[in-house]
Amino acid sequence: MKQFSSKVIEELGYYVYALIDPRDHKIFYIGKGCGNRVFRHCLAAIQEDDETLKLDTIRAILKSGLEVGHYILRHKLSEEAALQMESLLIDVLTYSAFNTEHVLANIKSGHHQWNEGIKTIEEIDIIYECKKINIDSNDKGHILLVSLNRSYDSAKAKIGYKRVDIYQKTRKYWSISQRRAKDVRYVLGVYHGVVRAVLNVNGYTWSKVDSELGNEFKQERCCFEGILDEYSPYMNKDVTDYPFGSGGAFRYI
């Protein structure tokens, strides 16, 4: 296996690197590290049995008689700077708005990809200019906050949290009591402390099966029905004063 000499390692410091598939000359992995980190993936593909997109890609390259391309993109970096640059490159190469075809083999998305990652100018305003939510006194006791942290970003949502649109992400499947469901007039879909969807509820059903996966829940879960209101005064408001709690997916106001 390839490796750097001690002198080269000392000069490099922390660096950001790319792995290239010689069959199509495309980047398939972005990483950061120091020393001989850039070469460790090929070694793992040979010595380990784990099946991941990254390792399987490397094995296919080697099996074809070719070599993985290794590129150092930036070096002489601090560890923090390398982390930030790795995050930026992963976001640029995977952001669905302008990169719909090429998918990296990285398991994790860019670090801080919501707070500091790629944003539209509208999202920048939402994050840094959004005001605290002001609950109408008539609505208190009738608002349900639901966390969309696992489903909002469709490109990164894991199996079990993929939904076709924001309506489906907001309305189901919530493990609440039938008694409490009767009082809910508004379901607010919250992503990282900001309301990104407001569902005006006009009904609900109960399901014991996830229709997307066919999995059966232990207890029936609520599926709200209604209309999304993009002009609601609750849209794009900061609700961090109403935390979900550790591992929580919903809470009432």
N, C-alpha and C positions, 0 to 999 in steps of 0.2 A: 504494500500500500504506500501511496505517496505520503510524504511528511516534510515539514519545514525543519530546517536546522535551528539550533539554539539561537544563533545570531539573528536569523530572520524572525523568529518568534519574538525576540526582544525588541526588534524594530517595529514590528506590526502593532503591538499593543492590542487593544480591543478592535475588532473589525466587523463589518457587515459583508455577507457573502451571498452569492447566488449559485444554485446548481442548475446546469443547463442540460436539456435532453438533446443529444447530437442528431437525433432522427428528425427533429423539426426545428432545432435551434431556438427553442423556447425555454424560458425560465420555468422551472416547476417547483422550486423551493427557495425561500429566503430565510436566512438565519443570521445570528450574531454569535460572537464568541472570541476566544483568544487561543493561542497555542495552535494545536492541530485540529481544532474543532471542525473546520470545514471538511475534513476527510473522514470524520467519524461515521457519517451516514452510510458511506459505501462499506465500511467495515461491518457496521451493524447489519446491513442487507445480506452480507455473506455469512456472518456468524450467528445471527439470531433467526428465530422462526416467526416473529411477529409479522402479521399481515396488515400493512397500512399502505395508503396510496403512495406515499413517499418511497418506502422500501420496495414495494412492488414495481414502481417505475424504475428504480435503480437496478433491480434484478433483471427486468426486461431489457434494459440497455446493455448490461453486462452479457446477458445471454445472447444478444445479437452480435457480440464481438466488438462492441464499441465501448468508449469510456465516457463517464460522466464529465461534463465540463464544469470546472471550478473557477469562479471569478470572485476576486476580492473587490467589492464595490467602493468601500472607503475603509481606511485604516488609521492608526494613530489616534484612536478615539478613546474617550472615557467610557466606562461601562454604561453610564446613563445616556450619553450621546448615541452609543451604539443601539441601545434599546429603543430610543426615539426614532432613529433612522430605520431600523428594522420594521417598526410599527408603520411608519409612513409608506414604505415600499410595499408591504403586505396590503395595506388599504388601497393604494393606487392600483395594484394588480388584481384586486378582487372586487373593487367597488362596482356594483351591478349597473349603476346608471350609465357608465361609459366603458364597461368591460364585461360583456355578456358571454364571451366565448372561452376565454382562458381562465382556468381554475388552478390555483396553486395546490400543492400537496400538503401545505401547512395545516396542522390540525387546529391550531388556535388562530383567532383573528388578531389583528394588530392590537398592541397594548393601548389602553385608553381610547379605543376606537370610537366610543360614543362621546365622551367628554371632549376629547382633543383630536379626534379623527376627522375624516373628510366630511364636510357639511355643505349643504346649499346655503345661500345667504339667508333664506327664510329660517332655516334651522339654527343658524347662528343667533338670529334675533330671538328665537324661542328660548334658547339656552340662557342667554345673557341679559335679555330684556323682559322675560316673562315675569308677570306680577304674581304675588301670592293669591291663591284662590279666595274669593269672598263668597261664602255660602249664604244664599237667601234663607232667611229664617223659616220660610214656608217649606223649604226643601230639606231641612234638617230631619234626620230619621228616615229619609227616603232616597239617600244616595249610597251606592255601592261602588267602592274603588276596586278595580281589578288590575293586577300586575301583568303587563305585556312584555316584561323583560326577556322572557324566553321565546316569545313568538313574534314580536314586532318586526325584527329584521329577518325577512323571509330567507335571505341568502344564508344566514347563519343559524336559523332555527333547527333544532334537532328533531329527529323523528318523534312524533307524539305531540309536538308543539307547532307543526306546520299547518297553516290555515290559508285558504285561498285569498282572503282579503281582510281588511281591517274590521269589517262587520263581524265576520266569523271569529276573528281573534278576540273581539270584545264580548261577544254574547255567550260563549260556552268554553269549557264545561266546568261549572263552578259548584263546589261542594258546600252548598249552603242549605239551611233548613227551609222547608216549604213555608213555614210560618213567617220567616224573615223575608222570603222572596216576594210575598204578597205586598210588602211595604215599599219595595224598590220601584222608584219612578225613573231614576237615571242610573245608568251604569257608565262610569268613567274609566276608560282604558288608559292606564298610566305606564309610561315608559321612562325609566330613570328619573322619577320625580316630577314629570311633566305630563299633563293630560293631553293625550294625542287622539282620543276619540270620545265622543259623548253619544250614548245610545238612549234615546227617549223610549222608554219601555211601554209597550202596549199589550204584553202578554208573555207567557213563558211555557215551556214544556219540560218534561223530565226524561232523562235518558240514562240507561244503565250500560250503554255501549258507545264507544268512541267510533263514530261512523267512518272516520278516515282510516283507522287501523283495524277496527273490528274487535278491539280489546274490551273486555267487560270490567266495569267499575265494581267495587265492593258495595257501594250504595249509589242510588240514583243521583244524578247531578243536574243542575239547572241549566237550561238553554233559554236565554232571554230572546224575545222577539221585539222588534220595534224599528225605529228610523234613526239613522245617524244624523246628528245636527251639527254641521260644521260651523254654524254661526252662534252656537251656544256661548253664553258668557263664561262658561267653565272651560272652554277649549284653550289649549296652550297655556294653562295656568300652573303655577308651582304648587304642588300638594305635599311638599316635604314636611310640612307640619303635621301630616297624617301618615306616619310611617306604617308599613305593613308588618314590621316585626321580623324576626329571624325566620327566614324560610316561608313567610306568609305570602299567599297569592291574592287575598282580598281582605277588605275591611270596610266597615260601615262608617258613615258620617251621620 
